[in-house]
Amino acid sequence: MTSPIRNIYFGVTDRRQMFRLFDRHAGRPDRWACATNALYAGEWFEIAEAQHDYMFEILPPLWMRGEMFAMREFLTDSITSVFYTLSIDGTLRYFHAYCDLADPSSPIETRQAIIERESRPIKAMTQEERIEHTWSDTQDDFGAMPAMGSRQSTAASALSSSMAT
């Protein structure tokens, strides 16, 4: 089963946000009960150049291919961090994504999805993207509470109430 490629945070993360998003599922009570690869694979977000360079210098990369490199340490069986330097609309931008290296095309498909999403003339978030962003931006003590089924409804409720004010 392939996980959908999805942006989980809007805006450029700072160092603290980046590390928090690396393991945003840490507080889930059912984290290891389900297929962990499905939780992480396909998640991506934008990072600052300094964070990209920092991650490049931590360890020698597993591999480097043009504008992307993969971390040597794996999060789960075949999921690892892939970092991208992409020219979008004439500007260099930096991204992190979790790719399932069991599928050799995963880093390339993720790269294409990022470029497609970030090149849209209208940057409005879809409902799914708003839910993911709300979930990613929720404090850890609250974010750990709901299970997968209620996560979406909790995030949607939080989004609806914030939009109503």
NORKA-V214700 format. One record per backbone hydrogen bond with DSSP energy under -1.0 kcal/mol. CO is the residue of the C=O (numbers start at 1). NH is the residue of the N-H. If there is no record, write none. Layout:
# NORKA-V214700
co = <CO/CO>
nh = <NH/NH>
This chain:
# NORKA-V214700
co = <6/14/15/16/17/18/21/23/25/28/30/36/37/40/42/43/44/45/46/48/49/50/51/52/53/54/63/65/67/68/69/70/78/79/79/80/81/82/83/84/86/88/91/93/94/95/96/97/98/99/100/103/105/106/107/108/109/110/111/112/113/114/115/126/127/128/129/130/131/132/133/139/140/142/147/150/151/152/153/154/155/156/157/158/159/160>
nh = <44/18/19/20/21/22/24/26/28/31/34/40/41/43/6/98/8/96/13/52/53/54/55/56/57/58/70/68/85/65/83/62/101/75/76/99/71/97/69/95/93/91/88/86/47/84/45/82/42/80/103/106/109/110/111/112/113/114/115/116/117/118/119/130/131/132/133/134/135/136/137/143/144/145/151/154/155/156/157/158/159/160/161/162/163/164>
